Amino acid sequence: MLCAAAWGLGSSSAEAAEASAKIQATDTALEAYLGSDLFFTYNYRDAAKPFLYPIYGPDNLLMVRNYPMKKVENEETDHPHQKSLWFTHGDVNGVDYWTESDKTGRILHQNFIGLQSGDKGVIESLNYWVKPDGRTVQLKDQRKYEFFGDGEKRYLDLTIALTAIGEDAKLGDTKEGTFGIRIAESMRLKGGLNKGHIVNSEGLKEGAAWGKKAAWVDCYGPVQDQIVGIAIMDHPENLRFPTWWHARDYGLFAANPFGIHDFEPKTATGERTPPDAGNYLLKKDETLTFKYRVIFHKGNETEAGIAEEFRKFTE
């Protein structure tokens, strides 16, 4: 297996956690706990890409779709590549890492750089983005998940640094990307149990939030008998902040800074947006870093104080 040297990123500006964080290893994954409660499992072996599943929010409510990891009643079985929570992209020099088949790329775990338990849990890993030939590495990513929380909210911070390997890497203009989550069926806006809601930092709601730029987006709805929500926050240091959101009514919810021609098909002057408008060229050996915060919370975005949470995230 390919390997590389150790690497780390600085900690987030989050407040101290009330529940202690710890990590337990299994044969194929890492389990992340807050106190005695499982928060999420980091799956990295025998997978087309690393992903988090399951993910439990406050009161240990499952807040993501089970499929395709597990088939349960009343869940849709579309888009099997949308595995709970992940980071990938649909066009790297023409190679698709978003969907999964023998013709698409794979993001392969290399090694863990750091694991930490305590007031805040940390999982750091090195991964290679490998073309369908199984040999050619296009990108390496060095990702850090930090997790903490209390009885009302559970926090997950992702910092991911992408470096072009061997040659320049064009991150192409496509809506199929990039940092995504597939929410629980009961939280969907449309289809399934369709009892959910979408709202963004600009006040746009439901379907009007799709493809719009915003600092954060929150999806909330019922899980069992409680209203809970998931907020994803884009950091001001990220490329093209505030980002566009591939927040679909069927349950996909993704931050995507590249898919401009899909999200904004017309320019300010009314002309058709060029299909390569969102392309970003990452030069060989250069690095592009993204930072996000995900909050799993009780109530809607107002009750959870998501606007204030964003201020804390960026201060």
C-alpha positions as CSV (number, residue, x, y, z in Angstrom):
1,M,0.0,0.0,0.0
2,L,1.2,3.5,-0.8
3,C,2.3,5.5,2.2
4,A,3.5,9.0,3.1
5,A,4.9,11.1,6.0
6,A,2.9,12.3,8.9
7,W,1.1,15.6,8.7
8,G,-1.3,17.7,10.9
9,L,-3.4,20.8,11.0
10,G,-4.2,23.2,13.7
11,S,-7.2,22.7,16.0
12,S,-10.5,24.5,15.5
13,S,-11.8,27.4,17.5
14,A,-14.6,25.4,19.0
15,E,-15.7,25.7,22.6
16,A,-14.7,23.0,25.1
17,A,-16.9,19.9,24.9
18,E,-19.0,18.7,27.8
19,A,-18.9,15.1,26.8
20,S,-15.5,13.4,26.6
21,A,-14.5,12.1,23.2
22,K,-12.9,8.7,22.5
23,I,-12.0,6.5,19.5
24,Q,-12.3,2.8,19.4
25,A,-10.9,0.7,16.5
26,T,-12.5,-2.3,14.8
27,D,-11.1,-4.4,12.0
28,T,-12.5,-2.1,9.3
29,A,-13.4,1.2,10.9
30,L,-13.0,3.7,13.7
31,E,-15.8,4.3,16.1
32,A,-16.1,7.8,17.6
33,Y,-17.8,8.2,20.9
34,L,-19.0,11.1,23.0
35,G,-19.2,9.8,26.5
36,S,-20.6,6.3,26.2
37,D,-22.7,7.2,23.1
38,L,-21.6,6.4,19.6
39,F,-21.5,9.6,17.5
40,F,-20.2,8.1,14.1
41,T,-18.2,5.4,12.5
42,Y,-15.3,6.3,10.1
43,N,-15.3,3.6,7.4
44,Y,-12.1,3.4,5.4
45,R,-11.4,-0.2,4.4
46,D,-12.8,-2.0,1.4
47,A,-14.6,1.2,0.2
48,A,-14.5,3.4,-2.9
49,K,-14.0,6.4,-0.6
50,P,-13.9,7.0,3.2
51,F,-17.3,7.8,4.6
52,L,-19.0,8.2,8.0
53,Y,-21.8,5.9,8.8
54,P,-23.8,5.6,11.0
55,I,-24.1,9.2,12.4
56,Y,-26.1,9.8,15.6
57,G,-27.3,13.2,16.7
58,P,-28.6,14.4,20.0
59,D,-30.5,11.7,22.0
60,N,-28.8,9.1,19.8
61,L,-31.1,9.7,16.9
62,L,-29.9,8.3,13.5
63,M,-29.7,11.4,11.3
64,V,-28.5,9.9,7.9
65,R,-29.9,7.4,5.4
66,N,-28.9,3.8,5.9
67,Y,-28.8,2.7,2.3
68,P,-26.7,1.3,0.7
69,M,-24.9,0.1,3.9
70,K,-28.1,-1.3,5.2
71,K,-31.6,-1.8,3.7
72,V,-34.5,-0.8,5.9
73,E,-38.2,-0.2,5.3
74,N,-39.4,3.2,3.9
75,E,-36.0,4.2,2.6
76,E,-35.3,5.1,-1.0
77,T,-32.6,3.1,-2.8
78,D,-31.5,5.8,-5.3
79,H,-27.9,7.1,-5.7
80,P,-26.1,4.2,-3.9
81,H,-22.8,6.3,-4.0
82,Q,-24.4,8.8,-1.6
83,K,-23.0,7.1,1.5
84,S,-24.1,9.0,4.6
85,L,-21.3,11.7,4.8
86,W,-18.3,12.0,2.5
87,F,-15.9,14.3,0.6
88,T,-15.2,13.7,-3.1
89,H,-15.7,15.3,-6.5
90,G,-17.1,14.3,-9.9
91,D,-14.4,15.6,-12.2
92,V,-10.6,15.5,-11.6
93,N,-9.0,15.8,-15.0
94,G,-12.1,14.0,-16.3
95,V,-12.1,11.2,-13.7
96,D,-15.3,10.8,-11.7
97,Y,-14.8,10.2,-8.0
98,W,-18.4,11.1,-7.1
99,T,-20.2,7.9,-8.4
100,E,-18.9,4.4,-7.9
101,S,-18.2,1.8,-10.6
102,D,-15.2,0.0,-12.2
103,K,-14.9,3.0,-14.5
104,T,-14.6,5.6,-11.7
105,G,-11.8,6.7,-9.5
106,R,-11.3,5.6,-5.9
107,I,-10.1,7.4,-2.8
108,L,-7.9,5.0,-0.9
109,H,-6.9,5.2,2.7
110,Q,-3.2,5.0,3.2
111,N,-2.6,5.5,7.0
112,F,-3.7,7.4,10.0
113,I,-1.6,10.4,10.9
114,G,-3.1,11.0,14.3
115,L,-5.8,9.8,16.6
116,Q,-6.8,11.7,19.8
117,S,-9.3,11.3,22.6
118,G,-10.1,13.8,25.3
119,D,-12.2,16.9,25.4
120,K,-12.1,16.8,21.6
121,G,-11.7,13.7,19.4
122,V,-9.4,13.8,16.4
123,I,-9.1,11.5,13.4
124,E,-6.4,12.4,10.9
125,S,-5.7,10.4,7.8
126,L,-3.8,10.3,4.5
127,N,-5.7,9.2,1.4
128,Y,-4.8,8.9,-2.3
129,W,-7.2,9.6,-5.2
130,V,-6.5,6.9,-7.7
131,K,-7.6,6.6,-11.3
132,P,-9.6,3.6,-12.5
133,D,-6.4,1.9,-13.6
134,G,-5.7,1.3,-9.9
135,R,-2.2,2.8,-10.1
136,T,-2.1,6.4,-11.1
137,V,-2.5,8.9,-8.2
138,Q,-4.0,12.2,-9.1
139,L,-4.4,13.8,-5.7
140,K,-3.5,13.1,-2.1
141,D,-5.8,14.4,0.7
142,Q,-4.9,14.9,4.3
143,R,-8.1,15.2,6.2
144,K,-8.7,15.9,9.9
145,Y,-12.1,15.2,11.6
146,E,-12.5,16.8,15.0
147,F,-15.6,16.0,17.0
148,F,-17.1,17.2,20.3
149,G,-20.5,18.0,21.7
150,D,-23.1,18.0,24.5
151,G,-26.7,16.9,25.0
152,E,-28.1,19.5,22.6
153,K,-25.6,19.6,19.8
154,R,-22.9,17.4,18.3
155,Y,-20.1,19.0,16.3
156,L,-18.0,17.6,13.5
157,D,-15.2,19.8,11.9
158,L,-13.5,18.7,8.7
159,T,-10.3,20.2,7.4
160,I,-9.1,18.6,4.2
161,A,-6.0,19.6,2.2
162,L,-5.9,18.4,-1.5
163,T,-2.5,18.2,-3.2
164,A,-2.0,17.5,-6.9
165,I,0.4,14.6,-7.5
166,G,2.4,14.0,-10.7
167,E,0.7,16.6,-12.8
168,D,-1.7,19.6,-12.6
169,A,-5.2,18.6,-11.5
170,K,-8.3,20.3,-13.0
171,L,-11.2,20.2,-10.6
172,G,-14.0,20.5,-13.1
173,D,-17.3,22.4,-13.2
174,T,-19.9,19.9,-12.2
175,K,-22.8,19.8,-9.7
176,E,-21.6,16.3,-8.7
177,G,-19.6,17.4,-5.6
178,T,-18.2,17.9,-3.1
179,F,-18.7,17.7,0.7
180,G,-22.0,15.9,1.1
181,I,-24.4,14.2,3.4
182,R,-27.5,12.1,2.7
183,I,-30.0,12.9,5.5
184,A,-32.5,10.7,7.2
185,E,-35.6,9.9,5.1
186,S,-38.0,11.6,7.4
187,M,-36.0,14.9,7.1
188,R,-36.4,15.0,3.3
189,L,-38.3,17.8,1.7
190,K,-39.8,15.6,-1.1
191,G,-40.4,11.9,-1.5
192,G,-40.1,9.4,1.3
193,L,-41.8,10.7,4.4
194,N,-41.2,14.3,3.1
195,K,-41.5,16.2,6.4
196,G,-38.3,18.1,6.3
197,H,-37.3,21.7,5.6
198,I,-34.3,23.5,4.1
199,V,-33.1,27.0,5.0
200,N,-29.9,28.9,4.3
201,S,-28.0,31.9,5.8
202,E,-29.7,34.2,3.2
203,G,-33.2,33.3,4.3
204,L,-34.0,31.2,1.2
205,K,-36.1,28.1,2.0
206,E,-36.9,24.7,0.6
207,G,-36.3,24.3,-3.1
208,A,-35.3,28.0,-3.5
209,A,-32.0,27.2,-1.6
210,W,-30.8,24.8,-4.3
211,G,-27.8,26.1,-6.2
212,K,-27.6,29.3,-4.3
213,K,-24.6,30.8,-2.5
214,A,-24.7,30.9,1.3
215,A,-22.5,30.7,4.3
216,W,-24.5,27.8,5.7
217,V,-27.4,25.6,5.1
218,D,-29.6,23.8,7.6
219,C,-31.9,20.8,6.9
220,Y,-34.3,19.9,9.7
221,G,-37.2,17.7,10.3
222,P,-38.6,14.9,12.4
223,V,-36.6,11.8,13.4
224,Q,-38.9,9.6,15.4
225,D,-40.9,12.1,17.5
226,Q,-38.3,14.9,17.7
227,I,-37.4,17.8,15.4
228,V,-33.7,17.7,14.7
229,G,-31.4,19.4,12.2
230,I,-28.1,19.3,10.4
231,A,-26.2,22.5,9.6
232,I,-23.2,22.6,7.3
233,M,-21.0,25.7,7.5
234,D,-18.6,27.0,4.8
235,H,-15.5,28.7,6.2
236,P,-14.6,32.2,4.9
237,E,-11.1,31.0,4.0
238,N,-12.5,28.4,1.6
239,L,-12.4,28.8,-2.2
240,R,-15.2,31.0,-3.5
241,F,-16.8,31.6,-0.1
242,P,-19.8,31.7,0.3
243,T,-20.1,28.4,-1.6
244,W,-23.0,27.1,-3.8
245,W,-25.1,24.3,-2.3
246,H,-26.3,21.2,-4.0
247,A,-29.1,20.9,-1.5
248,R,-31.7,18.6,-3.2
249,D,-35.2,18.0,-2.1
250,Y,-34.7,14.2,-2.1
251,G,-32.2,14.3,0.7
252,L,-28.8,15.1,-0.8
253,F,-27.1,18.1,0.9
254,A,-23.7,19.2,-0.4
255,A,-21.3,22.2,-0.4
256,N,-19.9,22.6,-3.9
257,P,-17.6,25.5,-4.9
258,F,-17.1,24.2,-8.5
259,G,-20.5,23.6,-10.2
260,I,-21.1,27.2,-11.3
261,H,-22.5,26.5,-14.8
262,D,-25.1,24.2,-13.2
263,F,-26.0,26.5,-10.4
264,E,-25.9,29.7,-12.3
265,P,-26.8,28.9,-16.0
266,K,-27.0,32.5,-16.9
267,T,-24.3,35.2,-16.4
268,A,-25.1,38.7,-15.0
269,T,-25.6,39.9,-18.6
270,G,-28.0,37.1,-19.5
271,E,-25.6,35.1,-21.5
272,R,-25.2,31.3,-21.1
273,T,-22.6,30.5,-18.4
274,P,-19.6,28.7,-20.0
275,P,-19.4,25.0,-19.0
276,D,-15.9,25.5,-17.6
277,A,-16.7,28.5,-15.5
278,G,-16.2,26.7,-12.2
279,N,-13.0,24.9,-13.2
280,Y,-10.1,25.3,-10.8
281,L,-6.6,24.3,-11.8
282,L,-4.5,22.9,-8.9
283,K,-0.9,23.0,-10.0
284,K,1.4,20.1,-9.5
285,D,2.5,19.9,-5.8
286,E,0.2,22.8,-4.8
287,T,-2.4,22.4,-2.1
288,L,-6.0,23.6,-1.8
289,T,-7.5,23.4,1.7
290,F,-11.2,23.4,2.8
291,K,-12.7,23.8,6.2
292,Y,-16.3,22.9,7.2
293,R,-18.3,22.5,10.4
294,V,-21.3,20.2,10.7
295,I,-23.7,20.6,13.6
296,F,-26.2,17.9,14.5
297,H,-28.8,19.7,16.7
298,K,-32.2,19.7,18.3
299,G,-35.0,21.9,16.9
300,N,-34.9,24.1,13.8
301,E,-32.2,26.5,12.8
302,T,-33.6,29.3,14.9
303,E,-34.0,27.2,18.0
304,A,-30.5,25.9,17.6
305,G,-29.0,29.4,17.1
306,I,-27.2,28.4,13.9
307,A,-26.5,32.0,12.8
308,E,-24.7,32.5,16.2
309,E,-22.9,29.2,15.8
310,F,-21.6,30.4,12.4
311,R,-20.2,33.5,14.1
312,K,-18.4,31.3,16.7
313,F,-17.0,29.0,13.9
314,T,-15.5,31.9,12.1
315,E,-14.2,34.1,14.9
